[in-house]
């Protein structure tokens, strides 16, 4: 279960939806649909955490919503 904030938006430049995880530096994915970008970022979050563990880096605790609109 993902507990990190995910920011999902359309990028005209990329011609795709972009899903970013601000609490995990460099953790982002894209997709042709909103749902695809969200599925892809779920996979990338798992890979991000696996790589962090392999490198002995800490994994930040999810803080939830970071910014209020």
PyMOL CGO cylinders between C-alpha atoms (Angstrom):
from pymol import cmd
from pymol.cgo import CYLINDER

trace = [
    CYLINDER, 0.00, 0.00, 0.00, 1.37, 3.39, -0.99, 0.3, 1, 1, 1, 1, 1, 1,
    CYLINDER, 1.37, 3.39, -0.99, 1.30, 5.95, 1.79, 0.3, 1, 1, 1, 1, 1, 1,
    CYLINDER, 1.30, 5.95, 1.79, 3.41, 8.59, 0.07, 0.3, 1, 1, 1, 1, 1, 1,
    CYLINDER, 3.41, 8.59, 0.07, 1.92, 11.65, -1.56, 0.3, 1, 1, 1, 1, 1, 1,
    CYLINDER, 1.92, 11.65, -1.56, 1.80, 11.30, -5.36, 0.3, 1, 1, 1, 1, 1, 1,
    CYLINDER, 1.80, 11.30, -5.36, 1.46, 14.36, -7.56, 0.3, 1, 1, 1, 1, 1, 1,
    CYLINDER, 1.46, 14.36, -7.56, -0.06, 13.45, -10.91, 0.3, 1, 1, 1, 1, 1, 1,
    CYLINDER, -0.06, 13.45, -10.91, -0.37, 15.89, -13.81, 0.3, 1, 1, 1, 1, 1, 1,
    CYLINDER, -0.37, 15.89, -13.81, -0.50, 16.12, -17.60, 0.3, 1, 1, 1, 1, 1, 1,
    CYLINDER, -0.50, 16.12, -17.60, 2.70, 17.27, -19.33, 0.3, 1, 1, 1, 1, 1, 1,
    CYLINDER, 2.70, 17.27, -19.33, 2.25, 18.80, -22.79, 0.3, 1, 1, 1, 1, 1, 1,
    CYLINDER, 2.25, 18.80, -22.79, 6.01, 18.67, -23.27, 0.3, 1, 1, 1, 1, 1, 1,
    CYLINDER, 6.01, 18.67, -23.27, 6.16, 14.92, -22.64, 0.3, 1, 1, 1, 1, 1, 1,
    CYLINDER, 6.16, 14.92, -22.64, 2.74, 14.13, -24.09, 0.3, 1, 1, 1, 1, 1, 1,
    CYLINDER, 2.74, 14.13, -24.09, 2.03, 11.98, -21.04, 0.3, 1, 1, 1, 1, 1, 1,
    CYLINDER, 2.03, 11.98, -21.04, 0.76, 11.99, -17.49, 0.3, 1, 1, 1, 1, 1, 1,
    CYLINDER, 0.76, 11.99, -17.49, 3.57, 12.37, -14.95, 0.3, 1, 1, 1, 1, 1, 1,
    CYLINDER, 3.57, 12.37, -14.95, 3.40, 10.93, -11.42, 0.3, 1, 1, 1, 1, 1, 1,
    CYLINDER, 3.40, 10.93, -11.42, 5.96, 12.27, -8.93, 0.3, 1, 1, 1, 1, 1, 1,
    CYLINDER, 5.96, 12.27, -8.93, 6.64, 11.23, -5.33, 0.3, 1, 1, 1, 1, 1, 1,
    CYLINDER, 6.64, 11.23, -5.33, 8.10, 14.34, -3.64, 0.3, 1, 1, 1, 1, 1, 1,
    CYLINDER, 8.10, 14.34, -3.64, 9.25, 12.51, -0.50, 0.3, 1, 1, 1, 1, 1, 1,
    CYLINDER, 9.25, 12.51, -0.50, 11.40, 10.07, -2.52, 0.3, 1, 1, 1, 1, 1, 1,
    CYLINDER, 11.40, 10.07, -2.52, 13.98, 12.09, -4.50, 0.3, 1, 1, 1, 1, 1, 1,
    CYLINDER, 13.98, 12.09, -4.50, 13.99, 11.22, -8.19, 0.3, 1, 1, 1, 1, 1, 1,
    CYLINDER, 13.99, 11.22, -8.19, 10.99, 8.92, -7.87, 0.3, 1, 1, 1, 1, 1, 1,
    CYLINDER, 10.99, 8.92, -7.87, 8.67, 9.55, -10.82, 0.3, 1, 1, 1, 1, 1, 1,
    CYLINDER, 8.67, 9.55, -10.82, 6.95, 7.70, -13.65, 0.3, 1, 1, 1, 1, 1, 1,
    CYLINDER, 6.95, 7.70, -13.65, 4.81, 8.49, -16.66, 0.3, 1, 1, 1, 1, 1, 1,
    CYLINDER, 4.81, 8.49, -16.66, 1.96, 6.95, -18.60, 0.3, 1, 1, 1, 1, 1, 1,
    CYLINDER, 1.96, 6.95, -18.60, -0.38, 7.59, -21.49, 0.3, 1, 1, 1, 1, 1, 1,
    CYLINDER, -0.38, 7.59, -21.49, -3.35, 7.64, -19.09, 0.3, 1, 1, 1, 1, 1, 1,
    CYLINDER, -3.35, 7.64, -19.09, -3.83, 8.83, -15.51, 0.3, 1, 1, 1, 1, 1, 1,
    CYLINDER, -3.83, 8.83, -15.51, -4.30, 5.23, -14.36, 0.3, 1, 1, 1, 1, 1, 1,
    CYLINDER, -4.30, 5.23, -14.36, -1.23, 3.99, -16.21, 0.3, 1, 1, 1, 1, 1, 1,
    CYLINDER, -1.23, 3.99, -16.21, 0.99, 6.69, -14.67, 0.3, 1, 1, 1, 1, 1, 1,
    CYLINDER, 0.99, 6.69, -14.67, -0.30, 5.78, -11.20, 0.3, 1, 1, 1, 1, 1, 1,
    CYLINDER, -0.30, 5.78, -11.20, 0.31, 2.05, -11.77, 0.3, 1, 1, 1, 1, 1, 1,
    CYLINDER, 0.31, 2.05, -11.77, 3.78, 2.78, -13.09, 0.3, 1, 1, 1, 1, 1, 1,
    CYLINDER, 3.78, 2.78, -13.09, 4.74, 4.97, -10.13, 0.3, 1, 1, 1, 1, 1, 1,
    CYLINDER, 4.74, 4.97, -10.13, 3.61, 2.22, -7.73, 0.3, 1, 1, 1, 1, 1, 1,
    CYLINDER, 3.61, 2.22, -7.73, 6.17, -0.07, -9.39, 0.3, 1, 1, 1, 1, 1, 1,
    CYLINDER, 6.17, -0.07, -9.39, 8.85, 2.63, -9.29, 0.3, 1, 1, 1, 1, 1, 1,
    CYLINDER, 8.85, 2.63, -9.29, 8.24, 3.27, -5.57, 0.3, 1, 1, 1, 1, 1, 1,
    CYLINDER, 8.24, 3.27, -5.57, 8.95, -0.40, -4.88, 0.3, 1, 1, 1, 1, 1, 1,
    CYLINDER, 8.95, -0.40, -4.88, 12.11, -0.29, -6.99, 0.3, 1, 1, 1, 1, 1, 1,
    CYLINDER, 12.11, -0.29, -6.99, 13.20, 2.95, -5.31, 0.3, 1, 1, 1, 1, 1, 1,
    CYLINDER, 13.20, 2.95, -5.31, 12.87, 1.35, -1.87, 0.3, 1, 1, 1, 1, 1, 1,
    CYLINDER, 12.87, 1.35, -1.87, 14.63, -1.84, -2.96, 0.3, 1, 1, 1, 1, 1, 1,
    CYLINDER, 14.63, -1.84, -2.96, 17.56, 0.18, -4.32, 0.3, 1, 1, 1, 1, 1, 1,
    CYLINDER, 17.56, 0.18, -4.32, 17.73, 2.30, -1.16, 0.3, 1, 1, 1, 1, 1, 1,
    CYLINDER, 17.73, 2.30, -1.16, 17.89, -0.85, 0.99, 0.3, 1, 1, 1, 1, 1, 1,
    CYLINDER, 17.89, -0.85, 0.99, 20.61, -2.37, -1.22, 0.3, 1, 1, 1, 1, 1, 1,
    CYLINDER, 20.61, -2.37, -1.22, 22.68, 0.82, -0.90, 0.3, 1, 1, 1, 1, 1, 1,
    CYLINDER, 22.68, 0.82, -0.90, 22.10, 1.08, 2.85, 0.3, 1, 1, 1, 1, 1, 1,
    CYLINDER, 22.10, 1.08, 2.85, 20.19, 4.36, 2.52, 0.3, 1, 1, 1, 1, 1, 1,
    CYLINDER, 20.19, 4.36, 2.52, 17.36, 5.35, 4.79, 0.3, 1, 1, 1, 1, 1, 1,
    CYLINDER, 17.36, 5.35, 4.79, 13.79, 5.29, 3.56, 0.3, 1, 1, 1, 1, 1, 1,
    CYLINDER, 13.79, 5.29, 3.56, 11.78, 8.29, 4.77, 0.3, 1, 1, 1, 1, 1, 1,
    CYLINDER, 11.78, 8.29, 4.77, 8.56, 7.69, 6.67, 0.3, 1, 1, 1, 1, 1, 1,
    CYLINDER, 8.56, 7.69, 6.67, 5.52, 8.90, 4.69, 0.3, 1, 1, 1, 1, 1, 1,
    CYLINDER, 5.52, 8.90, 4.69, 4.32, 12.30, 5.89, 0.3, 1, 1, 1, 1, 1, 1,
    CYLINDER, 4.32, 12.30, 5.89, 1.09, 12.35, 3.92, 0.3, 1, 1, 1, 1, 1, 1,
    CYLINDER, 1.09, 12.35, 3.92, -0.07, 15.56, 2.33, 0.3, 1, 1, 1, 1, 1, 1,
    CYLINDER, -0.07, 15.56, 2.33, 2.82, 17.98, 2.07, 0.3, 1, 1, 1, 1, 1, 1,
    CYLINDER, 2.82, 17.98, 2.07, 1.14, 21.14, 0.79, 0.3, 1, 1, 1, 1, 1, 1,
    CYLINDER, 1.14, 21.14, 0.79, -2.37, 22.47, 1.26, 0.3, 1, 1, 1, 1, 1, 1,
    CYLINDER, -2.37, 22.47, 1.26, -4.07, 24.17, -1.67, 0.3, 1, 1, 1, 1, 1, 1,
]
cmd.load_cgo(trace, "trace")
